[in-house]
Amino acid sequence: MPHQPAEVALAVKRLQHRHHRALSKALAPLGLSLVQWDVLRHLNRNPDASLHDLAVLTFQTDQSFGTLATRMADRGLVERLPGPGRPVRHRLTDEGERLRAAGQELVDGVVQASFQHLSATQIEQLGALLDVVLATDPTA
C-alpha cells in the first residue's frame, strides 16, 4: 500500500515528537532543556546572532526568546552584547560552550539510535527527500 502524503507528514511529526522526548530526557542531567540546548547550538553556528535571528532559528517569537536569553545569561551560558544600532548580539560563554559540546554528544547518541535501522544510503535518501520538500518553502 503506497504511503499517502498525510500519513508521511504524520510520521515526520511522530518522529519529531519521539526525538523531543528522548532529547529532553538525555539533556536533563546537564540542567538543559531541549530549547536551551538548541539556542547554544545555534549560537555556536552563528556567533553574534541577533535576538530576532535566534528567535527565528529556534522557532520562537522575539518576546519569548528575549525572556529565554535573559534567563540563559543569568545562568552564565550566553552573553548579551550591544551591537551596532539597536540589535543585541549574543555569544556563548565558556560554560555555554561546555554544555553545548556535552549536549551534542548526547544528541548524537539519541539520533544515531533513532536511525540505527537505516543504512547510510537510506539516511542519505531520506535527507535528500526532506531537502526537496523543504526547498519549496523558503521560510523553512
N, C-alpha and C positions, 0 to 999 in steps of 0.2 A: 504494500500500500504506500503510495507516494506521500511524502510529507507536505502538508498544507502550510502556506506561509504563516498563518495564525498560530499553528502548532509549533513551528520553528521559533517564532517570536516568544511564545510562552516558555519554550525550552531554554532560550537565552536568558530570560528573566529568572527562571528557576536556578540556572547555573550561577547567575549573579547573586541571587539570594543565598545560595549554598556557600559561595565564596565569602560573602559578607559575614555570615555567621561564623565560619571557620576562621577567618582572618581576625574578627573581633576577639574570639577566644584565644587565638595564638598571640595577639598583641597585648592582651590584658596584663600579663606578668611584667611587661615593660612599663605599665602605667599609661599606655596609649590607647586611645580609641582608633578605629579604622580611619575616621575623618582626620584626626590629628596626624596619624602617620602619613596619610595622603598629602597633607599640607607639607610635611617635611620632605616627602619625595619630590613634590613639585618645586619646592624651593631649592632643592639640590640641583634640579634640572634647569631652573630659571632663577638664578641668583638676582637679587634686587628687584624681584617682581613687585608690581603694584598690588594694592588690596583688591582692586577690581579684577586684575588678571588672575590672581589666585582664587578669587571667588568663582570665576568662570571655570577655571581648571578643576575645581573641587565641587562643582555643581551646587553652589550656594549663592544666596543673594549677597550683595555687598554688605548689608547690615549684619546678617548672621555671620559672615566671615570676619567682619570687624570685631565682633564680640569674641569669636574663637581666637583670632590673632592676639587680642589683648590678653586673654587667659593664657595662651601659649607663651607670650612674652613675660607674663608674671611668673611662669614656671621656669623661665630661663632657656626655653627651647628655640625661640626666634628673637631677633632684634627688629624693632620698628624704627626706621630711619627716615628723616625728611628727605624728599627727593627734590629735583628741580620743579619749581612750580608747586602745585597742590598735592600731587600724589605722595603717599607714604610708601616707602620701599621696605622690603622685608628680606632678612638674611637669616641663615641658620647660625646658631651659636655652636660652640664645640659640643655641648651636651645634646643639642638638637641633632647634630650630625652623628653623634654616637648612637643615639636612639634610632635614627633613620637607618643606619647601617645594620644594627641589630635587628630591627624590624624587617629589613629587606631579606635577611636570611630566613626569617620565619615565613614571610610572604612567599618566597621562592619555594619553600618546602610544601606549603599548602597548595600552591598552584601546580607544582610537579605531581603531587599526589592526585590532584583532581584530573589531570590529563594523562595519568600513567598508562591507561589502556589504549592510548592512541600512539601510533607510530610517529616518528619525526615527520614523515611525508604527510600524514593526516593532519598533524598540527599545522604544518605549513599551508596545506589546502584550506583548513578552517580559517587561519589568519588571512589568507588571500581573499576568501569569500567575504569575510567580515569587512575587509578593506573596500571591496567593491560596494557593498551595501552602505557603508558609512560615507563613502566618497560622494554619494548622491545628495548629502546634506552637509553643506559647508560649516554648519554650526556644531556638528557632532565632534 
